[in-house]
Amino acid sequence: MAKKEVDAISGVETTGHEWDGLKELNNPLPRWWVLTFYICIAWSIVYWVLMPAWPLVSDYTHGIRNHSQRTVVAEEVAALEAARAGNAAALVDADLQTIKSSQDLLQFAMANGRAAFGDNCAPCHGTGATGFTGYPNLNDDEWLWGGTLDDISQTIHYGIRSGHDEARTGDMLAFGRDELLDRDQIRDVASYVVSLSGGSPAEGADIANGETVFADNCAACHGEDAKGMQELGAPNLTDNIWLYGGSIETVMETITNGRGGVMPAWTGRLDEATIKSLAVYVHSLGGGQ
């Protein structure tokens, strides 16, 4: 250990530590800092006594106040639910059209639906409900399964391919994987489909043959005019709105391997008032039918 000495300039004893010729002075800590340090120690002891503080093997020390933030939150949620109970009951008793026509019910439903959307729907559809690849944009007026209040409510209640007995079901077949069409037919029909909304066909594609393949294999669901069928969840192929993408490569992938996105059933997860609120809120976003 280096020998301590007194600094010739300051007259302060050194600690014996030296770096590159610089010697550390053994100055005392400021009194305000020492006082603050001791106050913090005293405060921590008081906190340990009063509040939950130390983790144990399967529990924690509760403190003499037995405070629990979980209990506080539960009490606040219960108070909020009690305050909303009247409006929520009115929503349950009213049909969707009545809610839309009642200013008070509509105002409550919109606020409740907006909050519920952020908590439950935004992870897939986005906070602004504009959707992502594979997740529909809810701001336009293009609906796979219909955009009326009742249609939206049905979809939220039971989902799409969710496994619920009343879920909406409808499958896009895997025409290539299941060897229903060969690669040339897939190229031709994909080129015909993208051409309906002004897209560029694949190189060497036979559009006329694609139209024939479409009529033989796709028109049963998408319609002879390719404008879709909401009762089957079959999209309109002429509007240049694409759930998975409208490039020729993506459309060929869709035809080859099919699509089968899933929306969960919210009945049993959310109460009826919240589902009705969501239906009203979603319907209002961008042109509910």
Secondary structure, 3 states (H helix, E strand, C coil): CCCCCECCCCCCEEEEEEECCEEEECCCCCHHHHHHHHHHHHHHHHHHHHCCCCECCCCECCCCCCCCHHHHHHHHHHHHHHHHHHHHHHHHHCCHHHHHHCHHHHHHHHHHHHHHHHHHCHHHHCCCCCCECCECCCCCCCCCCCCCHHHHHHHHHHCECCCCCCCECCCECCCCCCCCCCHHHHHHHHHHHHHCCCCCCCCCCCHHHHHHHHHHHCHHHHCCCCCCEHHHCECCCCCCCCCCCCCHHHHHHHHHHCECCCECCCECCECHHHHHHHHHHHHHHHCCC
